[in-house]
């Protein structure tokens, strides 16, 4: 049995409408969840395959750190998918610096965070004082390295070039990456044959 504490504003997401998300996690991760809505404490008990149950706490932690339930449950897809959290408080001097660094990680209109996802295939969320990453080891390492470059003050152009290089290396190595659908420009309608 393990305990995970999540922010109170994420408890509703963990439970889901009518308890649907909680039941889905319990079913797919083969665990039983006991959620204390007052404190945000979640007790996770394995009730099925112990190996599958080991991922239960990470699924709960991922939802608590801002991931949607589908992304969090993707941790169960295979043995190498993992959750990694970058503590932004440790890399910043004060609240203003934290706000500035979060802005740099997100980028204008979310572009930097979006490129981290598109070029690595990982899921990336910035919530509170953490940057969360879900993906395979190579994907997680690429996003973590890019985030550290940004936190160290590297220009965005250099970070984007780094991500492009890592994307090409992963593609060449035959690692799967996720290409987001909809290559059209935002707001444009797809062409329909006449």
C-alpha positions as CSV (number, residue, x, y, z in Angstrom):
1,X,0.0,0.0,0.0
2,X,1.3,3.5,-0.9
3,X,0.2,7.0,-0.2
4,X,0.2,10.0,-2.6
5,X,-0.9,13.5,-1.7
6,X,-2.3,15.6,-4.5
7,X,-3.5,19.2,-4.6
8,X,-7.1,19.7,-3.6
9,X,-8.0,21.3,-7.0
10,X,-7.0,18.0,-8.7
11,X,-9.2,15.7,-6.6
12,X,-12.2,16.3,-8.8
13,X,-10.2,15.3,-11.9
14,X,-8.9,12.1,-10.1
15,X,-12.5,11.1,-9.1
16,X,-14.1,12.2,-12.4
17,X,-17.8,12.6,-13.1
18,X,-19.7,10.2,-10.9
19,X,-16.5,8.5,-10.0
20,X,-15.8,7.3,-13.6
21,X,-12.1,8.2,-13.6
22,X,-11.5,6.6,-10.3
23,X,-13.2,3.4,-11.4
24,X,-11.2,3.4,-14.6
25,X,-7.9,3.8,-12.8
26,X,-8.9,1.1,-10.3
27,X,-9.8,-1.3,-13.2
28,X,-6.8,-0.6,-15.5
29,X,-4.1,-0.3,-12.8
30,X,-5.6,-3.1,-10.7
31,X,-5.6,-1.0,-7.5
32,X,-8.1,0.3,-5.0
33,X,-8.1,4.0,-4.3
34,X,-9.1,5.5,-1.0
35,X,-9.3,9.3,-1.5
36,X,-9.5,11.8,1.4
37,X,-11.1,14.9,-0.2
38,X,-10.2,17.1,2.8
39,X,-6.5,16.5,2.8
40,X,-5.8,15.3,-0.8
41,X,-4.3,12.1,0.5
42,X,-4.8,9.1,-1.7
43,X,-4.2,5.6,-0.4
44,X,-3.3,3.1,-3.2
45,X,-3.6,-0.6,-2.6
46,X,-2.7,-3.2,-5.2
47,X,-5.6,-5.7,-5.7
48,X,-4.5,-7.5,-8.9
49,X,-1.3,-8.0,-10.7
50,X,1.4,-6.6,-8.4
51,X,3.5,-5.4,-11.3
52,X,0.6,-3.4,-12.9
53,X,-0.3,-2.1,-9.4
54,X,3.2,-0.6,-9.0
55,X,2.3,2.0,-11.7
56,X,-0.9,3.0,-9.7
57,X,0.8,5.6,-7.6
58,X,2.5,7.2,-10.6
59,X,-0.9,7.4,-12.4
60,X,-2.4,9.2,-9.4
61,X,0.7,11.4,-9.0
62,X,0.5,12.4,-12.7
63,X,-3.1,13.5,-12.4
64,X,-2.2,15.4,-9.3
65,X,0.6,17.2,-11.3
66,X,-1.8,18.4,-14.0
67,X,-2.0,15.6,-16.6
68,X,-5.4,14.5,-17.9
69,X,-6.5,11.0,-17.0
70,X,-5.8,9.6,-20.5
71,X,-2.2,10.8,-20.4
72,X,-1.7,9.5,-16.9
73,X,-3.2,6.1,-17.7
74,X,-0.8,5.9,-20.7
75,X,1.8,5.0,-18.1
76,X,0.2,1.5,-18.1
77,X,0.7,1.1,-21.9
78,X,4.2,-0.5,-21.5
79,X,6.9,-1.1,-19.0
80,X,9.2,1.7,-20.1
81,X,6.8,4.6,-20.0
82,X,7.6,6.8,-17.0
83,X,6.6,9.9,-15.1
84,X,9.3,12.5,-14.4
85,X,8.9,15.7,-12.5
86,X,11.2,18.7,-12.7
87,X,11.1,20.8,-9.5
88,X,11.0,24.4,-10.7
89,X,11.2,25.8,-7.2
90,X,14.7,24.3,-6.9
91,X,15.8,26.1,-10.1
92,X,14.3,29.6,-9.2
93,X,15.2,32.2,-6.7
94,X,11.8,33.6,-5.8
95,X,8.1,33.8,-6.9
96,X,8.8,36.3,-9.6
97,X,11.6,34.2,-11.0
98,X,9.4,31.1,-10.9
99,X,6.7,33.0,-12.8
100,X,9.2,34.1,-15.4
101,X,10.8,30.7,-15.8
102,X,7.3,29.1,-16.2
103,X,6.6,31.6,-18.9
104,X,9.8,30.7,-20.7
105,X,9.0,27.0,-20.5
106,X,5.5,27.5,-21.8
107,X,6.5,30.0,-24.4
108,X,4.4,32.5,-26.3
109,X,0.9,31.0,-26.8
110,X,2.2,27.7,-25.4
111,X,4.6,27.2,-28.4
112,X,7.6,26.0,-26.4
113,X,5.7,23.4,-24.4
114,X,4.0,22.3,-27.6
115,X,7.3,21.9,-29.5
116,X,8.6,19.8,-26.6
117,X,5.7,17.5,-27.0
118,X,5.7,17.4,-30.8
119,X,9.4,16.8,-31.2
120,X,9.8,14.2,-28.5
121,X,6.5,12.4,-28.4
122,X,6.3,12.9,-24.7
123,X,3.3,14.5,-22.8
124,X,4.4,17.7,-21.1
125,X,2.5,19.6,-18.4
126,X,3.5,22.7,-16.4
127,X,1.5,22.9,-13.2
128,X,2.2,24.7,-10.0
129,X,5.9,24.6,-9.4
130,X,6.6,21.4,-11.5
131,X,7.1,20.4,-15.1
132,X,5.8,16.9,-15.6
133,X,6.8,14.6,-18.4
134,X,5.3,11.2,-19.4
135,X,7.1,9.2,-22.0
136,X,9.8,6.6,-22.7
137,X,13.3,7.2,-21.3
138,X,14.7,8.9,-24.4
139,X,11.7,11.2,-24.7
140,X,11.8,12.1,-21.0
141,X,15.5,12.7,-21.2
142,X,15.1,15.0,-24.2
143,X,12.4,17.1,-22.6
144,X,14.3,17.3,-19.3
145,X,17.4,18.4,-21.1
146,X,15.5,21.1,-23.0
147,X,13.8,22.3,-19.8
148,X,17.2,22.5,-18.0
149,X,18.6,24.5,-21.0
150,X,15.7,27.0,-20.7
151,X,16.0,27.2,-16.9
152,X,19.8,27.9,-17.4
153,X,18.9,30.8,-19.7
154,X,19.5,29.3,-23.1
155,X,17.8,31.2,-26.0
156,X,14.7,29.5,-27.3
157,X,16.2,29.1,-30.7
158,X,19.1,27.0,-29.3
159,X,16.6,24.8,-27.4
160,X,14.4,24.3,-30.5
161,X,17.6,23.3,-32.5
162,X,18.5,20.8,-29.7
163,X,14.9,19.3,-29.8
164,X,15.1,19.0,-33.6
165,X,18.4,17.2,-33.3
166,X,17.0,14.8,-30.6
167,X,13.9,14.3,-32.7
168,X,16.0,13.3,-35.7
169,X,18.2,11.0,-33.6
170,X,15.1,9.2,-32.1
171,X,13.6,8.9,-35.5
172,X,16.8,7.5,-37.0
173,X,17.2,5.1,-34.1
174,X,13.7,3.8,-34.9
175,X,12.1,4.9,-31.7
176,X,8.4,5.7,-31.9
177,X,7.4,9.3,-31.6
178,X,4.0,10.8,-31.6
179,X,3.1,13.1,-34.4
180,X,0.1,15.3,-33.6
181,X,-2.7,15.2,-36.2
182,X,-3.8,18.3,-38.1
183,X,-0.9,19.7,-40.0
184,X,-3.1,22.6,-41.2
185,X,-2.5,26.1,-39.8
186,X,-4.6,26.9,-36.8
187,X,-8.0,28.1,-37.7
188,X,-8.0,26.9,-41.3
189,X,-10.5,24.5,-42.5
190,X,-9.4,21.3,-44.2
191,X,-10.0,21.2,-47.9
192,X,-12.9,19.2,-49.1
193,X,-13.1,17.8,-52.6
194,X,-15.8,19.4,-54.8
